[in-house]
């Protein structure tokens, strides 16, 4: 008699209910896989999303090292003015660079601690600033121009700028004025 009750209950399920149960059952079976329609062939294809994600190499540590140390850092060290009298100018330029590479994190937000490492930022971010530096080296090598480029880059992304004391603030304002074309 209990077998008849089970049959009766299964008969009472509508087609929509059965379809829902089948979908729920399939969802439990196919973790990380997705069905996709191939528009060219008009057929269904199963995509293993987890394998695709794990198989991709998002960041290449060696390339990242080369971009930062042999590109960004080396070019700035080679082409920015040297000497004690230009240290504050270099520091202000480096601050703008680091704000961009740290996606807007500033030292002035955390009592002198940025809370990020510009060497560890995303590779596309490094590539973007490296392109700007290469263009600067090829075109002007004027430190005020690279400061303006970094400043504008931070403005573009809404990152803001470092907050300075009166002395450094006057230098950064003068650099902006001298970079106007």
Secondary structure, DSSP 4 states (H G I P E B T S, - for coil): -HHHHHHHHHHHS-HHHHHHHHHHHHHHH-TTEEEEEETTTTEEEEEEHHHHHHHS----HHHHHIIIIIIIIHHHHHHSPPSGGGHHHHHHHHHHHHHHHTTT--GGGTTT--SS-GGGS-HHHHHHHHHHHHHHHHHT--HHHHHHHHHHHHHHHT-------HHHHHHHHHHHHHH--
